[in-house]
Amino acid sequence: MRLLRISLILLFVAVNTTTYAAQATCPTALSHTVKTLVDNKPVNLCKTYLGQVVLIVNTASKCAYTYQYEELEAVYDRYKSQGLVVLGFPSNDFASQEPGTEKNIRNFCRLTYGVQFPMFSKSRVTADNPVPLYETLGKLSGEFPRWNFHKYLINRQGDLVGSYASHVEPNDKQLVSKIKELLKK
C-alpha cells in the first residue's frame, strides 16, 4: 500500500511538472485552450498556432462593423499560405449584437461572408468579466475591446505586438504592413 502511494505521488509530480514545463514554454498570449464554434472541441492555442502570425478578433453578426468579416476573410485568404491565421471570437457583450446560437453564427458567417478562418465559441471580452484569453490580451495590451471587431496581433513567437480598435479595418494599410513585416520573420 505504501509503495502504491509513493508511486501515485511520483506520478502526480511528474505529470504536474510536465504540464508546468509545457505551460512555461508557451508565450502568455497563446497560453489558453478555447473551444471551437458549434462542436465545442478544445483547441490549445499554443500547440496549434505558435509559429504563425495570429490576428484575434471579437466579432458580431448584427453590428455596423459586421462587413469586416469579408475583409478578415480576404486578408486570411491572401496571407494564410505565408503563415497568417485569423481567429474569430463571437461576442454578445456590446448592445447584444451577437444574440444567435453558435450554429446560427457559423451559418451566418459562412453563408453571408464565406468565412473559412477558425471561429470559436461565444466569448466575453470586456474588462468586467472576460474569458481568460481576453483577460490576458487586455492586460498585455493595456486595453480591452470597447466594441465589436477589436483586433489583437500576435507574432510567430506568440508575443502580442499590436492592438487595433474596431474602426481599424482588416485591410488597413498600417495593419496589413505590420502583418507582412511579421510574416517575413
Phi, psi and omega in degrees: 000318180295320179297321178297316179298315180297317179298317179295320178296316179296320177297316179300314179297316181297315180296314181293324177294317179296316178299315180297317181297319179295318179292323182294331181272352180268128177301147185305318185298333182250010186277046182225153171249130181234168181250142181290155178295139177075300186271354176056032176283133179289139177231121175278111185299322181295310181295327186272323190240353176300132184103351177247161171274128187242129174246112182259131185224131171272129190242168175202146185270346184233051186235156176297338179264006184302330177304339181295341173307314181297317179292320177299316179297320179296315179295316178300312182296321182292323189244000183297326180291343178265355176115014177268139170228137175256133179241120181260134179235094178303142180217140178255020186288336187247108177054030178051045184270007173224066187278343187289171174286168180296325177295318176301316181298312180301312181298317178300311182298315182288313186283326183272320186238001179066028184297124176242346180292156183299134177240145184239172185298157178308137186225147172273132187236352183281160185299334185284336181198058185280155169293160184307320179301311182287333173297315179296311181299319179296317180291318181295321184270340184083008178210139176258157177304137175257351179197177179294151176071032169285143185238139173240134181248130183236134181280178183297337180275357178088014180266137175290126182239353180194151177226128187232128180295164184306322183289346177281112185283154181302331179263015176304135185305315182290320178295313180297321178300317179294318177300313180298319178299315181292327179293334179284342185271000000 
